[in-house]
Amino acid sequence: MQRRPDTVEQRARERVQLWLMIVSTVLWFVLTYTVATVLDIAHSDRPARVIPLGFAMLVLAALPWLAYRRLVAAEVRRRLRRPGPPR
């Protein structure tokens, strides 16, 4: 039985989005925490500096999303080659 391409592509998109969200969140947290620790912002006289720092690190954490289309295409190819029912 052939899988419907739209279903395969939709599931591939959902999977790629999930993993990109996880990677972006972890990357954002690690970058913000590391830079704040190195700059010793938490112990400074103005701890509110971590807020703009978090926004700046958000830009870097969004960089993995530039590969979204390529990752979806690779996931679709992988799913179409794999035998058996869709997961």
C-alpha positions in Angstrom: 0.0 0.0 0.0 1.4 3.4 -1.0 1.4 6.2 1.5 -0.3 9.4 0.6 2.4 12.0 -0.1 0.6 14.8 1.8 0.4 12.7 5.0 4.1 11.7 4.7 5.1 15.3 4.2 2.9 16.5 7.1 4.3 14.0 9.5 7.9 14.8 8.3 7.2 18.5 9.0 5.8 17.8 12.4 8.9 15.7 13.3 11.3 18.3 12.0 9.5 21.1 13.8 9.6 19.2 17.1 13.3 18.6 16.9 14.1 22.1 15.8 12.0 23.5 18.7 14.0 21.3 21.1 17.3 22.2 19.7 16.5 25.9 19.6 15.2 25.9 23.2 18.3 24.1 24.6 20.6 26.3 22.5 19.0 29.5 23.7 19.1 28.4 27.3 22.8 27.3 27.1 23.9 30.4 25.3 22.1 32.8 27.6 23.2 31.1 30.7 26.8 30.8 29.5 27.1 34.4 28.4 25.4 35.7 31.5 27.8 33.6 33.7 30.9 34.7 31.8 29.8 38.4 32.0 28.8 37.9 35.7 25.5 39.7 35.0 23.6 37.9 37.8 25.9 39.5 40.4 26.1 42.9 38.9 24.2 46.0 40.3 21.7 45.8 37.4 20.5 42.2 37.0 17.9 43.3 34.4 20.7 43.2 31.8 20.0 39.5 31.3 16.7 40.3 29.5 18.2 42.0 26.5 20.9 39.3 26.5 18.2 36.7 26.3 16.7 38.5 23.3 20.1 38.7 21.6 20.7 35.0 22.1 17.3 34.2 20.7 18.6 35.3 17.3 21.4 32.8 17.5 19.0 30.0 18.7 16.8 30.6 15.7 19.7 29.8 13.2 18.9 26.0 13.1 15.6 26.9 11.5 17.4 28.0 8.3 17.8 24.3 7.5 14.1 23.6 7.9 13.3 22.9 4.2 16.3 20.7 3.7 15.5 18.7 6.8 11.9 18.2 5.8 13.0 17.0 2.3 15.4 14.6 3.9 12.8 13.3 6.3 10.3 12.8 3.5 12.8 10.8 1.5 13.7 8.7 4.6 10.0 8.0 5.3 9.3 7.0 1.6 12.2 4.6 1.6 11.2 2.9 4.8 8.9 -0.1 4.4 5.9 -0.7 6.6 3.2 1.4 8.1 3.8 5.1 8.7 4.8 6.2 12.2 
